[in-house]
Amino acid sequence: MSASSIDVQDSSIQWFLHHGVEKVLPEDGTLERALKSGKRLRAYLGIDPTGPTLHLGHLLNLKKLAEWQQLGHEAILLIGDFTAMIGDPTDKLAARKQLTREQVLENCKLYKEQASRVLKFDGSNPAQFKFNSEWLAKMSFADVVELASHFTVQQMLERDMFEKRISDDKPVYLHEFLYPLMQGQDSVAMDVDVEICGNDQTFNALAGRTLMREIRHKDKSVMVDKLLTDPSGKKMGKTEGNMIALTDSPQDMYGKVMSWSDEMILPGFELCTDASVDEIQSMQQKISSGENPMAFKHDLARRIVTWLIGEEAAVFGYEHFSQVHQRGEVPDEIAEFGVDQADTLVSLLVLSGLVASKTDARRQIEQGAVKVDGAVIMDVNFHVTLRPEGVLLQKGKRGFVRIVQK
């Protein structure tokens, strides 16, 4: 191997170990030495199918798994079809609603196709696509008892969300203790060298590290990635209602990035793009010196949409945003929703998909965020009268739908 190729490989390793990474456990350089040893290693990323689409939060970890794959190592995308039925208690102040197997399988139908925008499932080093029901569903009660014997109740109670619930006199269910054990068993079943996860999964990943050490006598590394959060510290995701889903339209993706606070611009570049440290520091200096951050936010939105959908989609997203948001114009193409008869504004907002629930509809109306044919409506009891040409509903700055008679 030439000196230049060694340098390229080393720079790729350093990028993998540090770009968007919070920490690598153990912190003694074990993973770096393993990567430089020439040995082919196995890493996995697990995703529970709790919703019908992958979102930007998933893609950030998938991006890291893709970097691992590009280094020539074995990459596994693990779908937690079994663990999703238990419910990960991470960051939850109440137990998750448990899903049925049918719901879980329906949710993950598009996952491999969506993940292929980042990972390669073909070629000379294809990523593997696995389901953890393959081994977890076959465990007997005796197997579960044996697994549980590697942990103490005190270890489980160290989790922040459990401590919080106990102090608030809220229940902690026994099946929630089993979740990190099941995730830990994933590492044992696949005999991995590395687990890639977001920093909200550190506890669960370390359970796998414990089991690997005690059952396989092997030291598993854990790569803990940073999460993209809003200024309040909430992660971007399905539960928080601010996710960018892979099923979103280009204009919605672009608009959601543009709605991020200015404080999210630099973290967004770090986690969602391949911008170098020098490039990000230069942006920070320019923003601090008074340069308008809007130009950088447009650049970030363009890069994210290009990454997730394509360059043409990013151009469309920019043009739509400029037309609707910056010039206050109604878009040329508006989705139509047919109804049999006139109805309340609250019901039509829900039926057309502009809001998720009647509670959200009432809140949006009361806050003055809803317009009917360009007029702000703040009456939650407002009744929409249908006309031959249709009625234009608008929620916020970028939500439009035309209600028409069927």
C-alpha positions, 0 to 999 in steps of 0.5 A: 500500500502506498503512503498516499493510500495509507493517508487516505485510509487514516483520514477516513478513519479519523472522519468516521471516529469524530465527525458527528460523534459524541464519544466512542466507548471504551474511550481508550482508543480500542476502536481506532486500533482495531480499525487500523489493524486491517481486520474486517469488523462487524458493526450494526445499527438498530431501528425499531419500526414504531412509525411507517417511515424513516426520518432524518434522525434515523438517517444521521445514524445510517450515514455513520453506518454507511461510512463504516461500510465505505471503510470496507467493514461489515455493516448490518441494519437491524430492524427491531421487529421484536423489540418494537413490540416491547417498547423502548422506554428511552426518554419516556416519562410513561410506558410506550404503547405496545405494538402488535406484530402486524403493526410493526411489520406494516411500519417497516415495509419501506425501511429497506428501500428508504435506507438504500438512499444511504446504505448500499445493499448490493455491490462488493460489500453489501449491507445486511438487512436483519430482523431481531425476531429471528433470535429473540422470538425463539428465546424460552422463559429460561433463556430470558431468566438467564439473560436477566441474571447478568443485570441488577435492579440497581443498574436498571434504576440508574436510568434517568427516566425511571428515576424521574417516574419513581420520584413522580410516583409514576409506574415503571413496568417490569417489561420495560426493564427487559428492553435493554436486555433484548437489545443487548442480546442483539449484539450477542446473537450477531457477534458484533464488534461495534454498535452505532447508536444515538446518544439517547441509546447509550444505556441500551448499547452498554447493556449489549457491551456487558453481555458481550463481555460476559457471554462471548468474552469479547469487548464490543465498542459503542459509537455514540452519535450526537442527536440533532436537537432544537434549542429546547434540547428536544431531539428531532423525531416522530414523537416530538412532531418536528421530524423530516420524514423520507416521505415528505415532499421536497417543499415540506423538507425544505420548509421544515429546515427553513423553520429551524431556529438559527441556533440549529444551523451549525449543528445541522451542517455538522450532522447532516452534511459533509461540511468540514470543521474549517467550513463550519468555523468559517460560517460561525465567524461570519454569523457572529460578525453580523452576516445574515444567517438566512443564506446559510440556512438556505444552503443547509436546506438545499444540501439536506433535500439534495441528500435525501431526494436529489438536486432537482428536488432541492431546486423545487423546494427552494423555488416553492419556499421563495414563492410562498414564504418570501413573497407570500404567494399561494403555490401554483399547484395545490392538493385537492381534497374532496368531501361530500358535504360542508363541514366544520373547519376543525373537521376539514383540517383533520380530514384533509391532513393539514393537522393530526387531530381535532385538538391540534386543529382547535389550537392552530385556529385559536393561535390565528394560524389558519386561513380560509380563502386568505382570511384568518379564522379564529372561531373554532366553531366556524362552518365552511361553506362549499363553493363550485370553485372550491375553498382554500384552506391554509395552515401556517405558512406552507400548508395548503389544500383546496376543499372541493365537492365530490 
